[in-house]
Amino acid sequence: MSGQRAIYLVRHAVAGERGAFAGPDPLRPLTSTGWRQALALADVLVPAGVRRYLSSPTVRCRDTLVPAAHSAGLEIEDEPLLFEDREPSGPKEARELLVQFLGKGPGPIAICTHGNLMLAFVEAAGGRSPRCPKGGVWRLEVDPGAEGWADPLYLGRLDPQQLSWRAE
């Protein structure tokens, strides 16, 4: 496909338990394991040449991208459409959102969001049996001027138990 562009779709890294955090959920931070996952993610995104970092405006999503964006000398852009309560109505809307995000500037781009949106985006791009563990990353290829998508590729995540990169 000519004009094909990459989207690195990231589920936020491990954060504290929702019920155990005393503050508002959007402020829930990463755990020490989550920060290790974020650092490992930078080793994937920076060499891939990611040029834009889009994030749900939650602390856990933004912080997942901090090491990569900082290493690349780039800012993280808050994108309210990536907040977990903004799930697309179906595959068509999910694909339209991904193309919209690509259209905002140069690519490849990294998008950090929540599990429910990850599933919607990966399935909309043709992913079968999508895995969306915390800290996991998918590579999606799309041609914004066409309807074609390449098969999504699950790249893996830093396994919190083994502390090694796994693409199970």
ABEGO torsion letter per residue (X at the ends): XBGBBBBBBBBBBBBBBAAABABBAAABBBBAAAAAAAAAAAAAAAAAGBABBBBBABAAAAAAAAAAAAAAGBBBBBBAAABAAABBAEAAAAAAAAAAAAAAEBOBBBBBBBAAAAAAAAAAAGBBGBBBBBGBBBBBBBBAABABBBBBBBAEBBBAAAGBBBAX
